Amino acid sequence: MKKSDLSCPVCHAGYRRIELTSRPGIKGEYRCLMCDVVLETFDGSTNVAIRLTVQPEKTFETPIKPV
Ligand SMILES: [Zn+2]
């Protein structure tokens, strides 16, 4: 089992990546839950699980309004 961390290059959300090299996985791709950019593509040779660990700061959704 291989563990590593990765982060989205676009919104900087943090992810934990766990790869089970002993078993086959599913072909496909993993997209960022926040901004939908493709973080990784899988060829199905190993079983990869990716979980969101750090949500990005949503600064763009909280504009500063003058009172
Ligand atoms: Zn993202």
N, CA, C, O and the ligand as a Tripos MOL2 file, in Angstrom:
@<TRIPOS>MOLECULE
protein
  269   267    68     0     0
PROTEIN
NO_CHARGES

@<TRIPOS>ATOM
      1 N           0.8450   -1.1990    0.0000 N.3       1 MET1
      2 CA          0.0000    0.0000    0.0000 C.3       1 MET1
      3 C           0.8780    1.2460    0.0000 C.2       1 MET1
      4 O           1.7840    1.3850    0.8220 O.2       1 MET1
      5 N           0.6010    2.1280   -0.9150 N.am      2 LYS2
      6 CA          1.3730    3.3670   -0.9940 C.3       2 LYS2
      7 C           0.4690    4.5420   -0.6460 C.2       2 LYS2
      8 O          -0.6340    4.6710   -1.1770 O.2       2 LYS2
      9 N           0.9470    5.3930    0.2470 N.am      3 LYS3
     10 CA          0.1780    6.5700    0.6250 C.3       3 LYS3
     11 C           0.9190    7.8260    0.1970 C.2       3 LYS3
     12 O           2.1400    7.9170    0.3210 O.2       3 LYS3
     13 N           0.1770    8.7700   -0.2960 N.am      4 SER4
     14 CA          0.8060   10.0430   -0.6110 C.3       4 SER4
     15 C          -0.2540   11.1280   -0.5670 C.2       4 SER4
     16 O          -1.4520   10.8500   -0.5010 O.2       4 SER4
     17 N           0.2010   12.3410   -0.6050 N.am      5 ASP5
     18 CA         -0.7220   13.4680   -0.6170 C.3       5 ASP5
     19 C          -0.6020   14.1930   -1.9350 C.2       5 ASP5
     20 O           0.4720   14.2670   -2.5320 O.2       5 ASP5
     21 N          -1.7170   14.7210   -2.3730 N.am      6 LEU6
     22 CA         -1.6600   15.5460   -3.5640 C.3       6 LEU6
     23 C          -2.6030   16.7250   -3.3740 C.2       6 LEU6
     24 O          -3.5110   16.6960   -2.5430 O.2       6 LEU6
     25 N          -2.3660   17.7360   -4.1510 N.am      7 SER7
     26 CA         -3.2520   18.8870   -4.0530 C.3       7 SER7
     27 C          -3.6440   19.3440   -5.4390 C.2       7 SER7
     28 O          -2.9060   19.1900   -6.4120 O.2       7 SER7
     29 N          -4.8230   19.9070   -5.4880 N.am      8 CYS8
     30 CA         -5.3420   20.3850   -6.7570 C.3       8 CYS8
     31 C          -4.5330   21.6050   -7.2070 C.2       8 CYS8
     32 O          -4.3510   22.5440   -6.4330 O.2       8 CYS8
     33 N          -4.0480   21.5980   -8.4450 N.am      9 PRO9
     34 CA         -3.2570   22.7310   -8.9210 C.3       9 PRO9
     35 C          -4.1010   23.9780   -9.1570 C.2       9 PRO9
     36 O          -3.5660   25.0800   -9.2760 O.2       9 PRO9
     37 N          -5.4100   23.8040   -9.2250 N.am     10 VAL10
     38 CA         -6.2830   24.9320   -9.5460 C.3      10 VAL10
     39 C          -6.8380   25.5950   -8.2850 C.2      10 VAL10
     40 O          -6.6880   26.8030   -8.1010 O.2      10 VAL10
     41 N          -7.4850   24.7990   -7.4090 N.am     11 CYS11
     42 CA         -8.1320   25.3900   -6.2340 C.3      11 CYS11
     43 C          -7.3920   25.0740   -4.9340 C.2      11 CYS11
     44 O          -7.7810   25.5530   -3.8690 O.2      11 CYS11
     45 N          -6.3140   24.2590   -5.0170 N.am     12 HIS12
     46 CA         -5.4500   23.9380   -3.8750 C.3      12 HIS12
     47 C          -6.1510   23.1280   -2.7900 C.2      12 HIS12
     48 O          -5.7440   23.1680   -1.6290 O.2      12 HIS12
     49 N          -7.1830   22.4060   -3.1490 N.am     13 ALA13
     50 CA         -7.7620   21.4460   -2.2080 C.3      13 ALA13
     51 C          -6.7430   20.3320   -1.9800 C.2      13 ALA13
     52 O          -6.0070   19.9570   -2.8930 O.2      13 ALA13
     53 N          -6.7050   19.8070   -0.7520 N.am     14 GLY14
     54 CA         -5.7420   18.7550   -0.4370 C.3      14 GLY14
     55 C          -6.4000   17.3850   -0.4720 C.2      14 GLY14
     56 O          -7.5340   17.2150   -0.0260 O.2      14 GLY14
     57 N          -5.6740   16.4110   -1.0080 N.am     15 TYR15
     58 CA         -6.2050   15.0550   -1.1150 C.3      15 TYR15
     59 C          -5.2070   14.0450   -0.5720 C.2      15 TYR15
     60 O          -3.9920   14.2170   -0.6730 O.2      15 TYR15
     61 N          -5.7590   12.9860    0.0070 N.am     16 ARG16
     62 CA         -4.9470   11.8510    0.4050 C.3      16 ARG16
     63 C          -5.1450   10.7620   -0.6250 C.2      16 ARG16
     64 O          -6.2720   10.4070   -0.9690 O.2      16 ARG16
     65 N          -4.0350   10.2380   -1.1140 N.am     17 ARG17
     66 CA         -4.0810    9.2340   -2.1640 C.3      17 ARG17
     67 C          -3.5510    7.9220   -1.6040 C.2      17 ARG17
     68 O          -2.4400    7.8710   -1.0760 O.2      17 ARG17
     69 N          -4.3380    6.8710   -1.7170 N.am     18 ILE18
     70 CA         -3.9260    5.5530   -1.2370 C.3      18 ILE18
     71 C          -3.9810    4.5770   -2.4020 C.2      18 ILE18
     72 O          -5.0190    4.4010   -3.0400 O.2      18 ILE18
     73 N          -2.8560    3.9550   -2.6620 N.am     19 GLU19
     74 CA         -2.7710    3.0380   -3.7960 C.3      19 GLU19
     75 C          -2.5340    1.6250   -3.3010 C.2      19 GLU19
     76 O          -1.5690    1.3520   -2.5870 O.2      19 GLU19
     77 N          -3.4260    0.7330   -3.6910 N.am     20 LEU20
     78 CA         -3.2730   -0.6780   -3.3520 C.3      20 LEU20
     79 C          -2.6940   -1.3770   -4.5750 C.2      20 LEU20
     80 O          -3.4040   -1.7050   -5.5250 O.2      20 LEU20
     81 N          -1.3830   -1.5940   -4.5220 N.am     21 THR21
     82 CA         -0.7120   -2.1430   -5.6980 C.3      21 THR21
     83 C          -0.9980   -3.6310   -5.9000 C.2      21 THR21
     84 O          -0.7340   -4.1880   -6.9660 O.2      21 THR21
     85 N          -1.5430   -4.2650   -4.8550 N.am     22 SER22
     86 CA         -1.7410   -5.7130   -4.9340 C.3      22 SER22
     87 C          -3.0320   -6.1010   -5.6520 C.2      22 SER22
     88 O          -3.2460   -7.2670   -5.9810 O.2      22 SER22
     89 N          -3.8830   -5.1100   -5.8880 N.am     23 ARG23
     90 CA         -5.1090   -5.4880   -6.5790 C.3      23 ARG23
     91 C          -5.4500   -4.5210   -7.7170 C.2      23 ARG23
     92 O          -5.1020   -3.3410   -7.6780 O.2      23 ARG23
     93 N          -6.1290   -5.0450   -8.7130 N.am     24 PRO24
     94 CA         -6.4770   -4.2040   -9.8510 C.3      24 PRO24
     95 C          -7.5730   -3.2070   -9.5030 C.2      24 PRO24
     96 O          -8.3930   -3.4530   -8.6180 O.2      24 PRO24
     97 N          -7.5780   -2.1060  -10.1900 N.am     25 GLY25
     98 CA         -8.5830   -1.0840   -9.9360 C.3      25 GLY25
     99 C          -9.4790   -0.8710  -11.1350 C.2      25 GLY25
    100 O          -9.6260   -1.7450  -11.9900 O.2      25 GLY25
    101 N         -10.0640    0.2890  -11.1810 N.am     26 ILE26
    102 CA        -10.9880    0.6220  -12.2550 C.3      26 ILE26
    103 C         -10.3610    1.7050  -13.1290 C.2      26 ILE26
    104 O          -9.8110    2.6920  -12.6420 O.2      26 ILE26
    105 N         -10.4630    1.4860  -14.4100 N.am     27 LYS27
    106 CA         -9.9730    2.5020  -15.3300 C.3      27 LYS27
    107 C         -10.8330    3.7460  -15.2520 C.2      27 LYS27
    108 O         -12.0570    3.6620  -15.1590 O.2      27 LYS27
    109 N         -10.1930    4.8890  -15.2900 N.am     28 GLY28
    110 CA        -11.0000    6.1010  -15.2650 C.3      28 GLY28
    111 C         -10.1740    7.2850  -14.8320 C.2      28 GLY28
    112 O          -8.9560    7.3200  -15.0110 O.2      28 GLY28
    113 N         -10.8510    8.2450  -14.2650 N.am     29 GLU29
    114 CA        -10.1450    9.4350  -13.8390 C.3      29 GLU29
    115 C         -10.7820    9.9750  -12.5630 C.2      29 GLU29
    116 O         -11.9550    9.7310  -12.2780 O.2      29 GLU29
    117 N          -9.9820   10.7100  -11.8100 N.am     30 TYR30
    118 CA        -10.4970   11.3280  -10.5960 C.3      30 TYR30
    119 C         -10.4860   12.8330  -10.7860 C.2      30 TYR30
    120 O          -9.4690   13.4320  -11.1350 O.2      30 TYR30
    121 N         -11.6480   13.4240  -10.5460 N.am     31 ARG31
    122 CA        -11.7460   14.8710  -10.7050 C.3      31 ARG31
    123 C         -11.8440   15.5490   -9.3570 C.2      31 ARG31
    124 O         -12.3990   14.9920   -8.4100 O.2      31 ARG31
    125 N         -11.3120   16.7300   -9.2730 N.am     32 CYS32
    126 CA        -11.3980   17.5250   -8.0640 C.3      32 CYS32
    127 C         -12.8660   17.7750   -7.7120 C.2      32 CYS32
    128 O         -13.6700   18.1600   -8.5610 O.2      32 CYS32
    129 N         -13.1940   17.5430   -6.4290 N.am     33 LEU33
    130 CA        -14.5810   17.7140   -6.0040 C.3      33 LEU33
    131 C         -14.9930   19.1800   -5.9980 C.2      33 LEU33
    132 O         -16.1820   19.4980   -6.0400 O.2      33 LEU33
    133 N         -14.0230   20.0540   -5.9460 N.am     34 MET34
    134 CA        -14.3000   21.4760   -5.8350 C.3      34 MET34
    135 C         -14.4130   22.1670   -7.1950 C.2      34 MET34
    136 O         -15.3240   22.9610   -7.4290 O.2      34 MET34
    137 N         -13.4790   21.8510   -8.0770 N.am     35 CYS35
    138 CA        -13.4370   22.6040   -9.3360 C.3      35 CYS35
    139 C         -13.5010   21.7130  -10.5650 C.2      35 CYS35
    140 O         -13.4640   22.2160  -11.6870 O.2      35 CYS35
    141 N         -13.5960   20.3930  -10.3790 N.am     36 ASP36
    142 CA        -13.8460   19.4640  -11.4770 C.3      36 ASP36
    143 C         -12.6720   19.2930  -12.4390 C.2      36 ASP36
    144 O         -12.8460   18.7520  -13.5320 O.2      36 ASP36
    145 N         -11.4940   19.7410  -12.0520 N.am     37 VAL37
    146 CA        -10.3350   19.5120  -12.9030 C.3      37 VAL37
    147 C          -9.8680   18.0640  -12.6910 C.2      37 VAL37
    148 O          -9.9970   17.5290  -11.5900 O.2      37 VAL37
    149 N          -9.3330   17.4370  -13.7260 N.am     38 VAL38
    150 CA         -8.8620   16.0560  -13.6000 C.3      38 VAL38
    151 C          -7.5460   16.0420  -12.8210 C.2      38 VAL38
    152 O          -6.5540   16.6380  -13.2400 O.2      38 VAL38
    153 N          -7.5590   15.3500  -11.6830 N.am     39 LEU39
    154 CA         -6.3580   15.2730  -10.8460 C.3      39 LEU39
    155 C          -5.4830   14.1010  -11.2440 C.2      39 LEU39
    156 O          -4.2550   14.1880  -11.2180 O.2      39 LEU39
    157 N          -6.1290   13.0020  -11.6120 N.am     40 GLU40
    158 CA         -5.3500   11.8300  -11.9800 C.3      40 GLU40
    159 C          -6.1750   10.9190  -12.8730 C.2      40 GLU40
    160 O          -7.3930   10.8190  -12.7240 O.2      40 GLU40
    161 N          -5.5050   10.2610  -13.7940 N.am     41 THR41
    162 CA         -6.1720    9.2410  -14.5960 C.3      41 THR41
    163 C          -5.6120    7.8800  -14.1960 C.2      41 THR41
    164 O          -4.4130    7.7280  -13.9650 O.2      41 THR41
    165 N          -6.4980    6.9000  -14.1200 N.am     42 PHE42
    166 CA         -6.1030    5.5560  -13.6990 C.3      42 PHE42
    167 C          -6.0920    4.6360  -14.9090 C.2      42 PHE42
    168 O          -6.9670    4.7140  -15.7720 O.2      42 PHE42
    169 N          -5.0940    3.7660  -14.9630 N.am     43 ASP43
    170 CA         -5.0630    2.7980  -16.0570 C.3      43 ASP43
    171 C          -5.6270    1.4360  -15.6380 C.2      43 ASP43
    172 O          -5.7010    0.5110  -16.4460 O.2      43 ASP43
    173 N          -6.0260    1.3260  -14.3600 N.am     44 GLY44
    174 CA         -6.6630    0.0950  -13.9050 C.3      44 GLY44
    175 C          -5.6950   -0.9680  -13.4160 C.2      44 GLY44
    176 O          -6.1200   -2.0440  -12.9950 O.2      44 GLY44
    177 N          -4.3880   -0.6790  -13.4660 N.am     45 SER45
    178 CA         -3.4120   -1.6980  -13.0430 C.3      45 SER45
    179 C          -3.3140   -1.7870  -11.5220 C.2      45 SER45
    180 O          -2.9390   -2.8300  -10.9850 O.2      45 SER45
    181 N          -3.6490   -0.6970  -10.8230 N.am     46 THR46
    182 CA         -3.6640   -0.7130   -9.3650 C.3      46 THR46
    183 C          -4.9520   -0.0660   -8.8730 C.2      46 THR46
    184 O          -5.6280    0.6530   -9.6080 O.2      46 THR46
    185 N          -5.2730   -0.3380   -7.6180 N.am     47 ASN47
    186 CA         -6.4850    0.2230   -7.0290 C.3      47 ASN47
    187 C          -6.1330    1.5040   -6.2790 C.2      47 ASN47
    188 O          -5.4370    1.4720   -5.2640 O.2      47 ASN47
    189 N          -6.6150    2.6170   -6.7850 N.am     48 VAL48
    190 CA         -6.2720    3.9030   -6.1910 C.3      48 VAL48
    191 C          -7.5180    4.5290   -5.5800 C.2      48 VAL48
    192 O          -8.5610    4.6410   -6.2250 O.2      48 VAL48
    193 N          -7.3830    4.9360   -4.3140 N.am     49 ALA49
    194 CA         -8.4690    5.6500   -3.6500 C.3      49 ALA49
    195 C          -7.9810    7.0400   -3.2950 C.2      49 ALA49
    196 O          -6.8880    7.2080   -2.7540 O.2      49 ALA49
    197 N          -8.7940    8.0290   -3.6020 N.am     50 ILE50
    198 CA         -8.4190    9.4090   -3.2970 C.3      50 ILE50
    199 C          -9.5310   10.0320   -2.4650 C.2      50 ILE50
    200 O         -10.7120    9.9420   -2.8020 O.2      50 ILE50
    201 N          -9.1210   10.6720   -1.3610 N.am     51 ARG51
    202 CA        -10.1070   11.3040   -0.4890 C.3      51 ARG51
    203 C          -9.7420   12.7600   -0.2580 C.2      51 ARG51
    204 O          -8.5740   13.1120   -0.0950 O.2      51 ARG51
    205 N         -10.7560   13.5850   -0.2490 N.am     52 LEU52
    206 CA        -10.5410   15.0050    0.0350 C.3      52 LEU52
    207 C         -10.1920   15.1780    1.5100 C.2      52 LEU52
    208 O         -10.9030   14.6730    2.3790 O.2      52 LEU52
    209 N          -9.1130   15.8810    1.7940 N.am     53 THR53
    210 CA         -8.7170   16.1000    3.1810 C.3      53 THR53
    211 C          -8.7600   17.5720    3.5730 C.2      53 THR53
    212 O          -9.0810   17.9080    4.7130 O.2      53 THR53
    213 N          -8.4390   18.4380    2.6370 N.am     54 VAL54
    214 CA         -8.4100   19.8650    2.9510 C.3      54 VAL54
    215 C          -9.2390   20.6250    1.9290 C.2      54 VAL54
    216 O          -8.9540   20.6100    0.7320 O.2      54 VAL54
    217 N         -10.2610   21.2830    2.4280 N.am     55 GLN55
    218 CA        -11.0600   22.0730    1.5080 C.3      55 GLN55
    219 C         -10.3680   23.4170    1.2750 C.2      55 GLN55
    220 O          -9.8020   23.9970    2.2020 O.2      55 GLN55
    221 N         -10.4140   23.9010    0.0500 N.am     56 PRO56
    222 CA         -9.7800   25.1820   -0.2400 C.3      56 PRO56
    223 C         -10.5510   26.3290    0.3950 C.2      56 PRO56
    224 O         -11.7460   26.2230    0.6730 O.2      56 PRO56
    225 N          -9.8560   27.4000    0.6120 N.am     57 GLU57
    226 CA        -10.5290   28.5920    1.1320 C.3      57 GLU57
    227 C         -11.3530   29.1900    0.0050 C.2      57 GLU57
    228 O         -10.8750   29.4330   -1.1030 O.2      57 GLU57
    229 N         -12.5960   29.4130    0.3400 N.am     58 LYS58
    230 CA        -13.4790   29.9180   -0.7090 C.3      58 LYS58
    231 C         -13.4980   31.4440   -0.7120 C.2      58 LYS58
    232 O         -14.5340   32.0720   -0.4960 O.2      58 LYS58
    233 N         -12.3650   32.0020   -0.9540 N.am     59 THR59
    234 CA        -12.2680   33.4690   -0.8990 C.3      59 THR59
    235 C         -13.0960   34.1250   -1.9910 C.2      59 THR59
    236 O         -13.5860   35.2440   -1.8450 O.2      59 THR59
    237 N         -13.2360   33.3930   -3.0920 N.am     60 PHE60
    238 CA        -13.9740   33.9900   -4.2040 C.3      60 PHE60
    239 C         -15.4740   34.0460   -3.9430 C.2      60 PHE60
    240 O         -16.2120   34.7270   -4.6560 O.2      60 PHE60
    241 N         -15.9270   33.3120   -2.8970 N.am     61 GLU61
    242 CA        -17.3620   33.3160   -2.6050 C.3      61 GLU61
    243 C         -17.7130   34.2680   -1.4700 C.2      61 GLU61
    244 O         -18.8850   34.4590   -1.1480 O.2      61 GLU61
    245 N         -16.6940   34.8590   -0.8710 N.am     62 THR62
    246 CA        -16.9630   35.7980    0.2110 C.3      62 THR62
    247 C         -16.3390   37.1540   -0.0880 C.2      62 THR62
    248 O         -15.3480   37.5350    0.5340 O.2      62 THR62
    249 N         -16.9010   37.8600   -1.0100 N.am     63 PRO63
    250 CA        -16.3620   39.1720   -1.3430 C.3      63 PRO63
    251 C         -16.5170   40.1400   -0.1630 C.2      63 PRO63
    252 O         -17.4970   40.0990    0.5800 O.2      63 PRO63
    253 N         -15.5580   40.9700   -0.0300 N.am     64 ILE64
    254 CA        -15.6150   41.9560    1.0520 C.3      64 ILE64
    255 C         -16.5060   43.1210    0.6310 C.2      64 ILE64
    256 O         -16.2600   43.8100   -0.3590 O.2      64 ILE64
    257 N         -17.5430   43.3020    1.4250 N.am     65 LYS65
    258 CA        -18.4820   44.3700    1.0940 C.3      65 LYS65
    259 C         -18.2930   45.5390    2.0750 C.2      65 LYS65
    260 O         -18.2610   45.3380    3.2890 O.2      65 LYS65
    261 N         -18.1740   46.7110    1.5570 N.am     66 PRO66
    262 CA        -18.0890   47.8690    2.4550 C.3      66 PRO66
    263 C         -19.4250   48.0970    3.1620 C.2      66 PRO66
    264 O         -20.4830   48.0210    2.5370 O.2      66 PRO66
    265 N         -19.3740   48.3700    4.4370 N.am     67 VAL67
    266 CA        -20.6150   48.5570    5.2060 C.3      67 VAL67
    267 C         -21.0760   49.9960    5.0950 C.2      67 VAL67
    268 O         -22.1020   50.3620    5.6690 O.2      67 VAL67
    269 ZN         -9.6700   21.8220   -7.5650 Zn       68 ZN68
@<TRIPOS>BOND
     1     1     2 1
     2     2     3 1
     3     3     4 2
     4     3     5 am
     5     5     6 1
     6     6     7 1
     7     7     8 2
     8     7     9 am
     9     9    10 1
    10    10    11 1
    11    11    12 2
    12    11    13 am
    13    13    14 1
    14    14    15 1
    15    15    16 2
    16    15    17 am
    17    17    18 1
    18    18    19 1
    19    19    20 2
    20    19    21 am
    21    21    22 1
    22    22    23 1
    23    23    24 2
    24    23    25 am
    25    25    26 1
    26    26    27 1
    27    27    28 2
    28    27    29 am
    29    29    30 1
    30    30    31 1
    31    31    32 2
    32    31    33 am
    33    33    34 1
    34    34    35 1
    35    35    36 2
    36    35    37 am
    37    37    38 1
    38    38    39 1
    39    39    40 2
    40    39    41 am
    41    41    42 1
    42    42    43 1
    43    43    44 2
    44    43    45 am
    45    45    46 1
    46    46    47 1
    47    47    48 2
    48    47    49 am
    49    49    50 1
    50    50    51 1
    51    51    52 2
    52    51    53 am
    53    53    54 1
    54    54    55 1
    55    55    56 2
    56    55    57 am
    57    57    58 1
    58    58    59 1
    59    59    60 2
    60    59    61 am
    61    61    62 1
    62    62    63 1
    63    63    64 2
    64    63    65 am
    65    65    66 1
    66    66    67 1
    67    67    68 2
    68    67    69 am
    69    69    70 1
    70    70    71 1
    71    71    72 2
    72    71    73 am
    73    73    74 1
    74    74    75 1
    75    75    76 2
    76    75    77 am
    77    77    78 1
    78    78    79 1
    79    79    80 2
    80    79    81 am
    81    81    82 1
    82    82    83 1
    83    83    84 2
    84    83    85 am
    85    85    86 1
    86    86    87 1
    87    87    88 2
    88    87    89 am
    89    89    90 1
    90    90    91 1
    91    91    92 2
    92    91    93 am
    93    93    94 1
    94    94    95 1
    95    95    96 2
    96    95    97 am
    97    97    98 1
    98    98    99 1
    99    99   100 2
   100    99   101 am
   101   101   102 1
   102   102   103 1
   103   103   104 2
   104   103   105 am
   105   105   106 1
   106   106   107 1
   107   107   108 2
   108   107   109 am
   109   109   110 1
   110   110   111 1
   111   111   112 2
   112   111   113 am
   113   113   114 1
   114   114   115 1
   115   115   116 2
   116   115   117 am
   117   117   118 1
   118   118   119 1
   119   119   120 2
   120   119   121 am
   121   121   122 1
   122   122   123 1
   123   123   124 2
   124   123   125 am
   125   125   126 1
   126   126   127 1
   127   127   128 2
   128   127   129 am
   129   129   130 1
   130   130   131 1
   131   131   132 2
   132   131   133 am
   133   133   134 1
   134   134   135 1
   135   135   136 2
   136   135   137 am
   137   137   138 1
   138   138   139 1
   139   139   140 2
   140   139   141 am
   141   141   142 1
   142   142   143 1
   143   143   144 2
   144   143   145 am
   145   145   146 1
   146   146   147 1
   147   147   148 2
   148   147   149 am
   149   149   150 1
   150   150   151 1
   151   151   152 2
   152   151   153 am
   153   153   154 1
   154   154   155 1
   155   155   156 2
   156   155   157 am
   157   157   158 1
   158   158   159 1
   159   159   160 2
   160   159   161 am
   161   161   162 1
   162   162   163 1
   163   163   164 2
   164   163   165 am
   165   165   166 1
   166   166   167 1
   167   167   168 2
   168   167   169 am
   169   169   170 1
   170   170   171 1
   171   171   172 2
   172   171   173 am
   173   173   174 1
   174   174   175 1
   175   175   176 2
   176   175   177 am
   177   177   178 1
   178   178   179 1
   179   179   180 2
   180   179   181 am
   181   181   182 1
   182   182   183 1
   183   183   184 2
   184   183   185 am
   185   185   186 1
   186   186   187 1
   187   187   188 2
   188   187   189 am
   189   189   190 1
   190   190   191 1
   191   191   192 2
   192   191   193 am
   193   193   194 1
   194   194   195 1
   195   195   196 2
   196   195   197 am
   197   197   198 1
   198   198   199 1
   199   199   200 2
   200   199   201 am
   201   201   202 1
   202   202   203 1
   203   203   204 2
   204   203   205 am
   205   205   206 1
   206   206   207 1
   207   207   208 2
   208   207   209 am
   209   209   210 1
   210   210   211 1
   211   211   212 2
   212   211   213 am
   213   213   214 1
   214   214   215 1
   215   215   216 2
   216   215   217 am
   217   217   218 1
   218   218   219 1
   219   219   220 2
   220   219   221 am
   221   221   222 1
   222   222   223 1
   223   223   224 2
   224   223   225 am
   225   225   226 1
   226   226   227 1
   227   227   228 2
   228   227   229 am
   229   229   230 1
   230   230   231 1
   231   231   232 2
   232   231   233 am
   233   233   234 1
   234   234   235 1
   235   235   236 2
   236   235   237 am
   237   237   238 1
   238   238   239 1
   239   239   240 2
   240   239   241 am
   241   241   242 1
   242   242   243 1
   243   243   244 2
   244   243   245 am
   245   245   246 1
   246   246   247 1
   247   247   248 2
   248   247   249 am
   249   249   250 1
   250   250   251 1
   251   251   252 2
   252   251   253 am
   253   253   254 1
   254   254   255 1
   255   255   256 2
   256   255   257 am
   257   257   258 1
   258   258   259 1
   259   259   260 2
   260   259   261 am
   261   261   262 1
   262   262   263 1
   263   263   264 2
   264   263   265 am
   265   265   266 1
   266   266   267 1
   267   267   268 2
@<TRIPOS>SUBSTRUCTURE
     1 MET1         2 RESIDUE 1 A MET
     2 LYS2         6 RESIDUE 1 A LYS
     3 LYS3        10 RESIDUE 1 A LYS
     4 SER4        14 RESIDUE 1 A SER
     5 ASP5        18 RESIDUE 1 A ASP
     6 LEU6        22 RESIDUE 1 A LEU
     7 SER7        26 RESIDUE 1 A SER
     8 CYS8        30 RESIDUE 1 A CYS
     9 PRO9        34 RESIDUE 1 A PRO
    10 VAL10       38 RESIDUE 1 A VAL
    11 CYS11       42 RESIDUE 1 A CYS
    12 HIS12       46 RESIDUE 1 A HIS
    13 ALA13       50 RESIDUE 1 A ALA
    14 GLY14       54 RESIDUE 1 A GLY
    15 TYR15       58 RESIDUE 1 A TYR
    16 ARG16       62 RESIDUE 1 A ARG
    17 ARG17       66 RESIDUE 1 A ARG
    18 ILE18       70 RESIDUE 1 A ILE
    19 GLU19       74 RESIDUE 1 A GLU
    20 LEU20       78 RESIDUE 1 A LEU
    21 THR21       82 RESIDUE 1 A THR
    22 SER22       86 RESIDUE 1 A SER
    23 ARG23       90 RESIDUE 1 A ARG
    24 PRO24       94 RESIDUE 1 A PRO
    25 GLY25       98 RESIDUE 1 A GLY
    26 ILE26      102 RESIDUE 1 A ILE
    27 LYS27      106 RESIDUE 1 A LYS
    28 GLY28      110 RESIDUE 1 A GLY
    29 GLU29      114 RESIDUE 1 A GLU
    30 TYR30      118 RESIDUE 1 A TYR
    31 ARG31      122 RESIDUE 1 A ARG
    32 CYS32      126 RESIDUE 1 A CYS
    33 LEU33      130 RESIDUE 1 A LEU
    34 MET34      134 RESIDUE 1 A MET
    35 CYS35      138 RESIDUE 1 A CYS
    36 ASP36      142 RESIDUE 1 A ASP
    37 VAL37      146 RESIDUE 1 A VAL
    38 VAL38      150 RESIDUE 1 A VAL
    39 LEU39      154 RESIDUE 1 A LEU
    40 GLU40      158 RESIDUE 1 A GLU
    41 THR41      162 RESIDUE 1 A THR
    42 PHE42      166 RESIDUE 1 A PHE
    43 ASP43      170 RESIDUE 1 A ASP
    44 GLY44      174 RESIDUE 1 A GLY
    45 SER45      178 RESIDUE 1 A SER
    46 THR46      182 RESIDUE 1 A THR
    47 ASN47      186 RESIDUE 1 A ASN
    48 VAL48      190 RESIDUE 1 A VAL
    49 ALA49      194 RESIDUE 1 A ALA
    50 ILE50      198 RESIDUE 1 A ILE
    51 ARG51      202 RESIDUE 1 A ARG
    52 LEU52      206 RESIDUE 1 A LEU
    53 THR53      210 RESIDUE 1 A THR
    54 VAL54      214 RESIDUE 1 A VAL
    55 GLN55      218 RESIDUE 1 A GLN
    56 PRO56      222 RESIDUE 1 A PRO
    57 GLU57      226 RESIDUE 1 A GLU
    58 LYS58      230 RESIDUE 1 A LYS
    59 THR59      234 RESIDUE 1 A THR
    60 PHE60      238 RESIDUE 1 A PHE
    61 GLU61      242 RESIDUE 1 A GLU
    62 THR62      246 RESIDUE 1 A THR
    63 PRO63      250 RESIDUE 1 A PRO
    64 ILE64      254 RESIDUE 1 A ILE
    65 LYS65      258 RESIDUE 1 A LYS
    66 PRO66      262 RESIDUE 1 A PRO
    67 VAL67      266 RESIDUE 1 A VAL
    68 ZN68       269 GROUP 0 **** ****
